[in-house]
Amino acid sequence: MTVTTRYEHIVVDENHVALIDGTTMKVIELVLAKLAYGWSPEELHFQFPYLTIGQIYSALAYYYDHQEQLDQDIARRATYVRDIQHLLPTPSLVAKLKAQGY
C-alpha cells in the first residue's frame, strides 16, 4: 500500500519510504546519484531514461523539502555500511595490493 503525496510523482510506502510513482526507485537512490556524481536533472534523465524529467524534478523537490530527514537517513546508511565493512575480512587481492603500497 502506498500513500500519495503533494508531489505529483512521489508516493510513500507502508515503511514511510518515498518512491518515484510507477517505479521501484526510491527518492533517496536518485538523490544519492545526484550527490555522488553532481549530475544535473538532465544527466539524471540520461542515466535513468525510464524516469521522466517531471519525476526527477518531483523527487528532487521532495528531497529539498525533506532534506534534513533524508540526509540523516543517508548518514545512517553510510554508518551501517562502514560497520559491516569492519566485520568482513579484507579480500586477499586488496591485502596484497595494500602490502605492495597500492
Rosetta blueprint (number, residue, H / E / L):
1 M L
2 T E
3 V E
4 T E
5 T L
6 R L
7 Y L
8 E L
9 H L
10 I E
11 V E
12 V E
13 D E
14 E L
15 N L
16 H L
17 V L
18 A E
19 L E
20 I E
21 D L
22 G L
23 T L
24 T L
25 M L
26 K E
27 V H
28 I H
29 E H
30 L H
31 V H
32 L H
33 A H
34 K H
35 L H
36 A H
37 Y H
38 G L
39 W L
40 S L
41 P H
42 E H
43 E H
44 L H
45 H H
46 F H
47 Q H
48 F L
49 P L
50 Y L
51 L L
52 T L
53 I H
54 G H
55 Q H
56 I H
57 Y H
58 S H
59 A H
60 L H
61 A H
62 Y H
63 Y H
64 Y H
65 D H
66 H L
67 Q H
68 E H
69 Q H
70 L H
71 D H
72 Q H
73 D H
74 I H
75 A H
76 R H
77 R H
78 A H
79 T H
80 Y H
81 V H
82 R H
83 D H
84 I H
85 Q H
86 H H
87 L H
88 L L
89 P L
90 T L
91 P L
92 S H
93 L H
94 V H
95 A H
96 K H
97 L H
98 K H
99 A H
100 Q L
101 G L
102 Y L
